[in-house]
Amino acid sequence: MSDLPPEIVADFLSRVPAQPLLRFRCVLKSWRAIIDNTDFIKTHLNRTIPTDSDRKLILRSWHLYSAHFDEFEKTNTSVYEELDHPLNRPGVGTILRDQNVFYGFGYDNVSDDYKVLRIAQSYDCESEVKVFSMKSNSWRKIHCFLHYLKYERAHGVQAAGALHWVVSRKPDSEMENLLAAFDLGTEEYRLVPEPNYSNERAHVMRVLGESLCVVCNYCVSFYIDIWVMKKYAVKESWTKLFRVAESDVRIKPLENVTPVAYSKSGREVFMVQNGTLSLWYDTEQRTISYSTFCISSVPILMEHELCFGSLVRLDGGVSGSWGVGG
């Protein structure tokens, strides 16, 4: 294989999952040079995401766990392994408890940088906003957020180059649920058109596939609607994907559902009910099937995220460390 042209070797390696690639860096110096190349890293990521390959479930409680999503989809059993991470030490939890501080993390394709947004907001809507740049390894203060962020511990959801939250114009406005965005490139705020729903329900924002997603909980009527925005920032593109009624689920009451990911076929949606039960919703048959999971210590509350294995360096090339990121 050492006699093959470098472009052929690079094309082959770009189809290999991230973790084996980290080991392949030790095979040949020429392979290491290819794998470490910035353009190769971007090519690998751009090939991984559209093909839905090398997907992982991250389960967040007091610890972090990881499971291979593709294997889970085949067997309907997720096998979780605990992850070692910098906050994995006594007295430090991965779920933030300060209800006045909101965080968001995402990629800015304008400056080719990963950014963390931190919003510290008081009950009278006074706020302090800071942005951390992975490339410069520094924090800086920016202009304040103009809306009141709702739902404590709600982290920013990234879609179309922006972070999103459910907000209201006033801190005591329980019935108003607006969708606000922070553009990671321009670092400006804007409102995103919401679906045609009434405001007497709780809202949660997610990303499903590549689309912005809103979960609307009719607490009184005992059902939950899942909406997706097929074309970003176009109000008419909002589509109600499906509805889950309390009569549909095995475990009652139906408090909430969290959509996490589509199946490979796009027909089923993996979700978590009430933060404790994992299930699949078949969008064609309109049926629910429950899945099982294996984990060393079953958490009381499960928060799931989907990530892709990648070679992206979050340190901006400062420390020279490598890892698999989402």
N, C-alpha and C positions, 0 to 999 in steps of 0.2 A: 504493500500500500504506500510505502515511502516513495515509490516511483511515479505515483499518480500526480497530475498537476495540482497545485495548491487550491485552485478554485473548485475542483472535484471533491477534494478532501473537505473543504469548507462546507460544500453543499451537503455532503454526507453527515458531517458533524452537526449541522444546524437542525437536523431531524432527530437528534438524540436528546432525551430529557436532561434537565439541568444537573441533577445530582451525579449521574454517570459522567457527564462532561467534566465535572470538577476532578474526578479520578483520572479521566483521560489526559488531563494536563500533565500527568507524570509519565505518560507513555513515550512521547517524543518531544524534543524542544520545538520542532516545527508545529506540532499540534498545540502546544502551549501558546505559541505566538498567535496562532489562529484564534483559539478560544479566548485569549485575553484581548483581542482586537475589539475596539469600540464598535466598529461597523458590524462585526460578526455578532456581538451581543444584541444589537438592535435587530438584526436579521432573525436571530434565534427567537427573540421575544415576539416579533411580528409574525412569525410562522406558528408559534405556539398558541397565541390567543385566538386567531380566526378558526383554527382547527379544533379548538376545545381539547387540546392534548395536555398531558401533565397537570391535570387539575387536582387540587388538594382542598379538603375541608379543614378549616381551622376552628376548633371548638375552644371558646374562651369562657373560663369561670375564674376560680382563684388560681388556676394554672392554665397553661396552653397545651392543647393536644392537636395532633394532625392525623388525618386519614386520607388514603388515596381515593379520590372521588370516582375514578373510572372503575376501580375494583369494587367499590361500593355499589355502583350502578349494575354491575354484572351479578353480584351475589346478594344484593339487598341487605348486606351486613357490613356496617362500617367498623373497622378495627382501628382504634385510636392509640397513638403512642404519644407519651408526654414529651414536650419540646423543652430543651434547655434554652433559656433566654436571659438577658441581662437583669430582668426584674424578678427572676426566679430565686428569691431569697426570703428568709423569714421576715414577716411584718410588711411585705409589699404585695399588694394584690394587683391583678391586671384589669379589674373593673374600677374605674375612677369613682370616688364617692363625693367629690365636691360638686354639688348640683349647679353651681354658678359658673363653672368652667366647661367650655365646649371645645372639642378638638376636631380637626379634619386633616387628612393626609392624602396627597395626590401628586400626580405628575404634571408638570408644566412643560408642554411641548414647544412653547415659544423659546424658552431659555434652556431647554433640555435639562431640567432640574426637578428634584423632588422637594416638595414643600410641606411643612406642618403649619396649620393655622390654629392659633389659640385665641379663644374669645372668652374673656372674663367679664361677666355681666351681672349687675346687681338687679334687684327686683324693680327698681325704678327705671330700668333700661339703660342706665349708664354703663358704658363698656370700654374695655381696653383690649385692643386687638394687636397681636404680634404674629409675624411670619418668620419661620425658621427655614433657611435655605440649606439643603444638604451639600450643595456645591461650595458655598462659602463657609459652611459650618458656623453660622451666626444667626442671632435673632435681631429683628428690627421691628419697631412699632409703626403701624399704619393707621389710617383714619378709621374712626369707630364704625361699628355695625349699627345700622339705622333701625333695625327691627328687634322685637323681643323674641328670643329663641324659646321654643316650647319643648316640653318633654325632656326632663333631666337625663343626663348621660347619653343624649342622642348625638352620635358622632356624625360628622359631615360625610355625605355620600357623594362619591365622584362619578360624574357622567359628563361627556362632551367637554372635557377640560375644565370643569367647575365643580365646586363642592356645594352641597345642597342641604338645607334644613327646613323644617316646618316652623313658621314664624307667625307673629301677629303684630299689628301696629301698636297695640297697647299691652302692657303686662298683665292686665286683668281681663283681657278679651278671650274668654274660654271658647266662644263659638267661632272665632275667626281663625282659619287655617290657610295661610298663604305659603307659597313655596318660594324660598329665597335662594339665590345662587351667589357664590363668590368665584369669579373668574380667576383661575390660577395664573393665567398669562398677563392680563391687564391689571389684576388685583383690584377690580371694581365689583361692586355689588349690583344685583338686579333681581327683579321678580320674574318667576317663570309661570306661565299660564297653567292653572290647575284644571282638572277635569270638571265636568258639569255635575257637581254633587252639592248637596246642602251641607251646611257646616256643623250640624248637630251630631258629630261623631269624632272619634279619635283618629288621627292620621299618623302613619309611620312611613318614612321614605326608605327605599332600597334601590338597588340596581339589579335587574333581572336580564341576563344576557348582556346586551350593550344598551339597554333601554332604562330610562328612569322609571321607577315603579313606586306607586303609592298604595298603601294598605289602609282601607277605610273600615273602621270597626263600628257597626251599628250596635251599640251596647244594649239598647232597649229591644231591638228587633231580633237579636241573637243570630246575626249573620255578618260576614266580612266579605268585602269586595276587594279584588286585586285589579288595579289599573296599571297599564303600561303606556308610555309615550313613544309611539313608533317613530316619530320624527321630532327631534329635539326642538323645544321652544315653539312648536306649532300646536296650538290648543286643539284643533280639529283632529289631531293624530292620536289623542288620548283614546284608548280602547279598554273597555272592561274585559279583562281576560277571563275571569271566572268568579263565581261566588261560592263561599263555603258557609253552609248553615250549621247550626248546632246539631240539628237532626242528622247531619252527614257524618259526624265524627263519633268515634268509639268512646272517647273519654270526655266527660262533661264536668264542668261547663266549658264552653268555647270562649276563652278569654282573649286569645290573640293567635294569629298565625304569622310566621315570618318566612316569606319566599326566599330561597337561597340560590337555586340554579335550575336551569333546564337540563333535561336528559340529552344525550347525544342526538336523539331523533327530534328533539324539540317538542315532543308530544306531552311529556310529563314534566311536572315542576316539583322539585324537592323542597319541602317546607318543614318547619318546626312548629308544633302546636304547644301553646302555653309555656314555651321555653323548656319543655321536658320530653316531648314525644316527636320523633322524626317520622315523616310520611311522604308519600308520593301522591300527587294529584294528576290524574289522567284528564287532559283538557278535551279529549275527544269523547271518551266514555262518561266523563263527569263522575268518576269514581275515585275513592281514596283507598290506598293500601299502605299499611304501616311497615316500617323497616325495623331491624334490630341493630344493636351496636355493642361492641366489646370495648370496655375501658377499665383500667385498673381501679379507679375510684369514681363512682357515678356522681356527677355534680348535681346540686339541687336545681341550678338554673343553667341552661345551655344557650350560649350565644354563638351562632355559626356565621362564618364568613367563607367565601370561596376565593382561592388565590391560584395563580399559575406559577409553576416552577420557572425561575429565570436566573440569569447570570448578572443581573443589573446590580451595580455597586452603588449603595446608598451613601457611601462616604465621599463621593465625588473624586475618588482617586487619592485621598489623603493618606489613609492608613494601609492600603494595599490588602485589606481583608476581603474575603469572598463569602458569599452566602446565597441561599435560595430565597428569593423574595416574590411577593405577589404584585 
